């Protein structure tokens, strides 16, 4: 099977931060959105099921995109807020917080 250029993962958000996390994503900062676009991320969606969130975006070079975002002041400011809301680690030097999900089906 040929894979798409999609990247997906899932996180759980602490119950006490759920409302604020959703509100932040319903009204994201325009500068942070622009930085994701400049990084090459497109068609980015987040879906919610209780306190579990599923993230999926398309990108030609995920490593380069993550490097760009790591250098972005706006994205670092955003992550400083949202990282406190995620259950578990948010250390980008570990396999978590973003552990890619395996794509097992792709309909072009």
Residue pairs with C-beta under 8 A, 6 or more apart in sequence:
1 104
1 105
1 106
2 106
2 108
3 103
3 106
4 58
4 103
4 106
4 108
5 58
5 59
5 60
6 56
6 57
6 58
6 103
6 106
7 56
7 57
7 58
7 59
7 62
7 100
8 54
8 55
8 56
8 57
8 100
8 101
8 103
9 54
9 55
9 98
9 99
9 100
9 101
10 52
10 53
10 54
10 55
10 101
11 52
11 53
11 55
11 86
11 87
11 97
12 51
12 52
12 53
12 86
12 87
12 88
13 21
13 51
13 52
13 53
13 85
13 86
13 87
14 51
14 85
14 86
14 87
15 51
17 84
17 85
18 51
20 85
21 82
21 85
22 48
24 78
24 81
24 82
25 46
28 78
29 74
29 78
31 74
32 72
32 74
32 75
32 77
32 78
34 74
35 68
35 69
35 72
35 74
35 75
36 44
36 65
36 69
36 75
38 68
39 59
39 64
39 65
39 66
39 68
39 69
39 72
40 59
40 60
40 61
40 64
40 65
40 68
41 57
41 58
41 59
41 65
42 57
42 58
42 59
43 57
43 58
44 55
44 56
44 57
44 58
45 55
45 56
45 57
46 53
46 54
46 55
46 56
47 53
47 54
47 56
48 54
51 87
59 65
66 92
69 75
70 76
70 92
79 90
83 90
83 97
84 90
86 97
88 96
88 97
89 96
89 97
90 96
90 97
91 97
92 98
